[in-house]
Amino acid sequence: MENTFPGALVERINSMGLDGISAEFVQTGAVYLSKEPAYSVIVDRISHDIPFYRAMLKHAVLNGTVVINNPFWWSADDKFFNYSLAEKLGVAVPPTVILPHKHFPPGTTERSMRNLEYPLDWDGVFEYVGFPSFLKPVDGGGWRDVYHVHNPEEFFHAYDQSRDLCMLFQKAVKFNEYFRCYVVGQEKVRIMPYDPRRPHAERYVLDPPAYDKKLLKRVEKDSLTLCKALGYDLNTVEFAVEDGVPYAIDFMNPAPDADLHSVGAVNFEWIVQAMAELAIKKAKKGPAIADFHWGAYLASASPKEVKKAVPKTGASAKAKKKVDEAAPVVE
């Protein structure tokens, strides 16, 4: 619902006066199967909440539009996979388990869960994760349904409120430093001091102390490692630092907070400029059609792969295209 970032992105792109490139908010109605979208690049800020937009964006990708971020991969991603991947990549993550649903998902019964251990080995779970800890949805965001628990009693009280959500149980990091990092184009990193204990509007620390340069270098490196592996062109990666070790806490934020009033003017300027440059760069490359199979759409194609895959003739190669917030747009 915020509009400071997408509006500023549209204005920034248009202020550059580039020949053949303009930006606007995406306009759409009913989406016709046989009709190609009018945009070269769409910056998605809403489809994670609205299935109509997610379906529209997948159709756009199929017809050559570059969507930031890839709606195919974002549909498949979840936080537990993120943590599993981070561990394989050598990025520090806290002890984490995924838990069965407290209530059966709609349309399922006890019979559906007949392969599920019962009762669950709660003592083993608590011994592995420990307290204090967090209980949070495997695909949630915006701090919805997140519980900070300090003992088994608090855990079960929170778990009983989780409805049919699939929940993660994760060790809390006793942090001294905490960073939220914008990562743009899998190349640029903006490390922002952050404090999740503050009220939401005050979490970005605008007068931070000096930090160890080696720590910041590792945070930058780990941010890029994660976003390159996940294929996100716009993401925020959060690190909680305990005893000098940055633990990746949250890095499935492909429509991250970019509101001027929360991130502050300096961070806001950085993200607007970085995203304007990325959208223009992708628009100049032209249609990004890959092979017509699922794996091609989950992957982030390199410029060389995209160039090879673009058809020499056909409407999708010559269609006039345009970027969004539910979409600022680049034509």
C-alpha positions, 0 to 999 in steps of 0.5 A, spaced: 500 500 500 505 504 500 507 508 494 513 512 496 518 507 492 514 506 486 512 513 485 519 515 486 522 509 481 517 511 475 519 519 476 527 517 476 526 513 470 522 518 466 527 523 469 533 520 465 530 522 458 532 515 455 530 514 448 525 509 447 524 508 455 519 510 459 516 508 466 509 508 468 504 504 473 502 497 470 495 497 467 491 491 467 484 488 466 482 481 464 488 478 462 487 474 455 491 468 453 492 470 446 494 477 448 501 479 450 503 484 455 505 491 453 511 491 458 518 489 457 520 490 465 515 489 471 517 490 478 513 486 482 510 489 489 504 485 490 503 479 487 505 475 493 498 477 496 494 477 490 493 470 486 490 474 480 497 478 479 501 472 480 498 469 474 498 475 470 506 476 471 507 468 469 503 469 463 508 476 462 514 472 463 512 466 458 511 472 453 518 475 454 517 480 460 522 480 465 519 480 472 523 483 478 522 478 482 521 471 478 514 469 479 515 462 478 521 461 483 518 466 488 512 461 488 516 455 489 520 458 495 519 458 502 523 460 508 525 453 510 528 451 503 532 458 504 535 456 511 537 449 508 540 452 502 544 457 506 547 451 510 549 448 504 552 454 502 556 455 508 552 461 510 551 461 518 544 460 520 541 458 527 538 451 529 531 451 525 526 445 525 519 445 520 513 443 524 507 439 522 501 443 522 497 444 528 490 444 525 489 439 519 489 443 512 482 444 509 480 438 506 485 433 510 484 429 516 487 424 521 488 419 515 491 424 511 497 424 516 497 417 518 505 417 516 506 422 521 510 421 528 505 421 534 506 424 539 511 428 536 518 428 539 518 435 543 523 434 547 528 432 542 525 438 538 526 443 544 533 440 545 535 441 538 533 448 538 533 451 545 530 457 548 529 463 547 526 462 540 522 464 535 516 460 532 514 463 525 510 461 518 514 457 513 512 462 508 510 468 512 512 476 512 511 482 515 512 479 522 505 476 521 504 470 526 511 471 529 512 469 536 518 470 541 518 464 546 522 463 552 520 456 554 515 450 552 509 453 556 510 459 551 511 455 545 505 451 546 501 457 547 503 460 541 503 453 537 496 452 539 494 459 535 498 457 529 491 454 526 493 451 519 499 454 518 506 451 517 511 453 522 518 454 523 521 453 530 528 457 530 533 459 535 533 466 537 540 469 536 543 474 542 545 479 537 549 485 539 549 488 531 543 487 526 543 488 519 538 489 513 541 489 507 538 491 500 541 486 494 539 489 487 541 485 481 545 480 485 551 485 485 549 491 489 549 491 497 546 496 501 548 494 509 543 498 513 543 497 521 537 495 523 533 493 530 527 489 530 526 490 537 524 497 536 517 500 534 516 498 526 517 505 524 524 506 528 527 500 526 532 503 521 538 505 525 540 512 522 545 514 527 549 507 527 556 506 531 562 504 527 562 497 525 568 492 524 570 492 517 571 484 516 564 483 519 561 488 514 565 484 508 562 478 510 555 480 511 556 483 504 559 477 501 553 472 504 548 477 502 550 476 495 552 468 495 544 467 498 541 472 492 545 469 487 543 462 489 536 464 489 536 468 483 533 474 486 534 481 483 531 485 489 531 482 496 533 484 503 537 479 507 537 480 515 543 478 519 543 478 527 550 478 529 552 474 535 559 473 538 562 476 531 558 471 527 553 474 522 547 469 522 542 469 516 535 470 519 530 472 514 532 472 506 525 471 503 523 478 502 523 479 494 518 485 495 522 488 501 520 495 505 522 501 501 518 506 504 521 513 505 518 514 512 521 507 515 528 506 511 530 514 511 532 519 506 539 516 504 537 509 504 531 511 500 535 514 495 540 508 494 534 503 493 531 508 488 537 509 484 539 502 484 533 499 482 532 504 476 539 502 473 537 495 474 530 496 470 533 500 465 539 495 464 534 489 463 529 493 458 535 495 454 536 487 453 529 486 450 525 480 451 527 474 455 524 468 453 527 462 454 526 454 452 519 452 454 519 448 460 518 449 467 526 449 469 527 454 464 522 459 468 525 457 475 532 459 473 535 466 472 538 466 465 544 470 463 544 475 458 548 470 453 542 465 454 537 470 454 540 473 447 540 466 444 533 464 446 530 470 444 526 468 437 528 472 431 521 473 429 514 473 432 510 478 436 514 477 442 520 479 439 518 485 437 512 487 442 513 494 445 513 493 452 514 497 458 516 496 469 510 496 475 509 496 483 503 492 482 508 496 478 512 501 476 514 500 469 520 500 463 518 500 456 
